[in-house]
Amino acid sequence: MKLDVAVVQLTSVDDVKSNVDQILKILETLPQELDLICLPENSLFFRLSKTEKIPSVSLQDPQLQRLQNFVDQRDVGVMLGSIPNGEGERPFNATVFLRPKQKAEILYRKIHLFDVDVPGAPPVRESESFDYGPKPSTLEWRGWKIGLTICYDLRFSELYEQYAEQGVDLILIPSAFLVPTGQAHWDILVRARAIESQCYVVAAAQGGEHVSARGEKRHTYGHSMIVAPWGEKLVEILGEARVGVARLEKSEIEKTRARIPMRDHRRNRAWRGMK
């Protein structure tokens, strides 16, 4: 069974309409016959000023409807890596899925929030602006079981272990990695998650220089990827490229798991919970 997937790299800003304009311009260049299009974290709103409050983007936002129209016309699923969404004091960093002829739905809320001081980049305190997501989540789409994560989740192997035990076929890692951490860790972590889970990984990323209307700037690492269950990179977006397309085959997952049957060898069930 196949799944034709596109990974899209963005340079989003702090204006929803501008981002949707950018996304639609890119999506119109994609092949007609696709099953799933994956966009990065902060795809509809990327805060560029520390003093700016992050708005909650409603699922009824007219700009989101523009993307839904594309989905309906193309009969394709579009995964918005994340948008700020929620009614509380702080929104969630939430993954939104657009299905043809259906309402937009929140599928996952980011569990691990990025509170760090990395040399070469400004301090980040994501928990000051977002609330913590409660739990992992999977999606069934066109016969494929998909595990959902966002960016900083990538560093927490126990989350991916849960998806591996569930036998997912594909894990999504929409991201907005800083340049220093991207250079040091992005490639090895993304490929490791595919190898240890023995499934495909699609990691759509923000990439480039993000400039707000007031001139504030941030830089993200890019290098969006599609990785096969054996760990080889099927797609890596470099330079000025914005999209990459690959056909995923379930037979490759089965072949990898037959070579090294890790699921049968896992011993954590025996010692989990022991002191």
Summary of the structure (lengths in Angstrom):
residues: 275
radius of gyration: 17.9
end to end distance: 43.0
largest distance: 56.0
contacts: 904
relative contact order: 0.17
helix: 29%
strand: 29%
